[in-house]
Amino acid sequence: MISEDKMRPPITEYDRELLATSDEELRKQTQVFCFDRARFESRISAGERWQQLLQAHLYFDHVITKTLEDALKNPDAINMRRNSFSQKLQLISAMGLLPAELISPVEFINGLRNRIAHDLDFEIDDKHIDDLVNCTPKHLREVALDEDERQPGPIRFFELLRVILFQIEVLREHNEYARLSAAKSALRLRTVLDKTEVVYRP
């Protein structure tokens, strides 16, 4: 009979590097936007609403895809890039990677994008903005309205797009840190049990 010790995969170089990375450094490594923030802001703060939406939707798709790729052990097994936006969002919801309060506005944004793609005469009007405001969490609306150097007035479409996307990205970073931190803790426990000689930095 094979012992439990011999059934475990060996400690890899990646495992050793993870164990040798301090928690503070791990947090720094994961708190990095997966897109160019300044370029995104410049792209969605000008033009008509439909232009802002189409630009923002590209970034939403990128962050949603990255969130899944980070969380799945083998994302290539389901050919992530070929799944529709709606399918990716359903998977994210099923895996609990985003709270329901964020799924709702993203679904609404995707619905607007689909209407633009299939209706040449579709326009994003004030009623659509009001509907998006109503399904956006209150604390995010407040963040958008409290931004420095913001022009007074009602919340603007691009401001909603920005604050929702940034919140999703922050949660992606948080999820990635939590995943790596948990993996590091499991490895540390294993090395203690196995009495493996590794460098560990708390």
N, C-alpha and C positions, 0 to 999 in steps of 0.2 A: 504494500500500500504506500502511495506517495504521500510524504508528509506535507502539512499545510504550508510550511516554510518554502518548500521547493515548488509549490504551485503558484506562489506569488511572483509577479513579473519583477525583474531586477530593477534596482534603483538606476534611473537613467541620468545622463548629464543634465538634461533639462530639470529633472527632479532636484538634483544637487544645486543647480543655479537658483531654483525657486526657494529652496530652504535657506540659501545663503543671502537672499534678498530680504532686507529689513521690511517690516510692515509699513513704515513711513515711505520707503522707496517704492514699494508695491502700490501704495495709494497714489503716489505721484505718477507712476507709469500708467495707471488706469484712468487718471483724471485728465485725459487729453481728448479733445473733440476729434471725431472720426471724419471731419470735413473742415474746410476752410471757413471759419465763422464770418470773417470780414467779407469774403466774397459772397457768401450766402446773403448777408444783410444788404449788400449793394444790389444784388439781383432782385430781391423781393420788395425793396422800398421804392422802386420806381415803376413806371408803366401802368397799364390798366390792370384791373383786378384779375382778369383771366390770365394775363401774363404772369402776375405775381403767383397765382395759383399753380400754373404749370411748372414754373421754376421751383416753387416750394415742394411740389409733389415729388420731384426728382430726389430732393434731399430726404423727404419722409421715407421714400422707398429705400434709399441708401441706409438710413439709420435703422429702419425696421429689419432689413436684411442682415445688417451687421449684428443687431441684437440677437437674432436667431443663430447666426454663425458662431457667435461667442458662446451661446448656451448649449448648442448641440455638439456632441462628441465627434460625430462624423457628418457634418452638414452636406457634404458632397453626395452622400447616399440618397438624398431626396432632391438633388439638382435644384438647389435653392433659387438660383437665378431664373429658372424657367417657371416658377410658381407665380401666380398672379398676386397683386398687392393684397387683395381680399383674402386669399389663401394664407399668405404670410401673417396677416393680421389675426386671422382666426387661430393660427398655430401659436402666436404670441399670447393670445388671450387664454388658450387652453393650457399653456405652460405656466401661466401666472407671471409672465415677465413684465407686464404692464397692468396697472389697476384699471378697473372697468371705467372709472371716471375719465381716463385718457383714451380708451378705445373708442368711446362715443364720438368725440370731436374729430378723431382721425377718420372714422368711418364717414362722417359727414363731409369732411374735406375730400375724401376719395370719391364720394358720390357726386360732388360738384365737378370734380375732374372728369368723371365719366360722362356727365351731361355735356360738358364742353366738347369732349371727344366725339360725341354722337349727334350733336345738335348745333349746326352752324349759326343759328340765331340766338343761342342761349347767352344770357348776360347775368353776371353776378350782381344782384341788386341789394338794396339796403335790408330787405326782408331776409335774404340769405345770410347777411352779416349778423342780423339780430338772432337768427336761429343758431348760428355758430357760437355767438356770445352765450346764449342760453345753455348750450351743451358743453361749454368750457368751464372747468372748475373755477369757483369764485376766487380762490387764492391765486390762480394764474392770471385771471383778469386784473386783479389788484396789482400783481407784479408788473404787468404791461403798462398800467396806468401810472405807476410810480417811477418809471424809468427816468433817469436824469436827462435833462435837455429835451424832454418830450414836449411837443406842441400841445396846447390845451385843446380840449374837445373830446367827443366820444371816441371810444377805442376803434382803431382802424383795422382793416382786414389784414394787412401785412403784419401788424403788431400781434394779432391773434396767431397767425401762422408761425411767427418767430417764437413766441413764448411756449406754444405747444410743442414745437420741434425741439427747442432747447430742453424742455422738461423731459422729453423722451430720451434725449441724448444723455442727460444727467443720470437718469435711471439705468441706461445701458452701462454707463461707467460704474455705477454702484453695483449692478449685477455682476459685472466682470471682476471687480475687486472682491466681492463676496465669494465668487466661485474660486478665484485663485487663493484667497485666504483660507477657505475650507480645504482646498487641495493641499496647501502648505501644512495645515494643522494635521491632516490625515497622514501626510508623509512624516511629519515630526513624530507622531505617535508610533508609526511603523518603525522608524529608525531607533526609537527608544526600545521598542520591543525586540527588534532584531539586533540591537547593540551595534548598529552600523556607524562607522566613524565618518561623520559629516560635519561641516561647519554650519551652525544655525545662528541666525541673528534675530532676536525678538523685536 
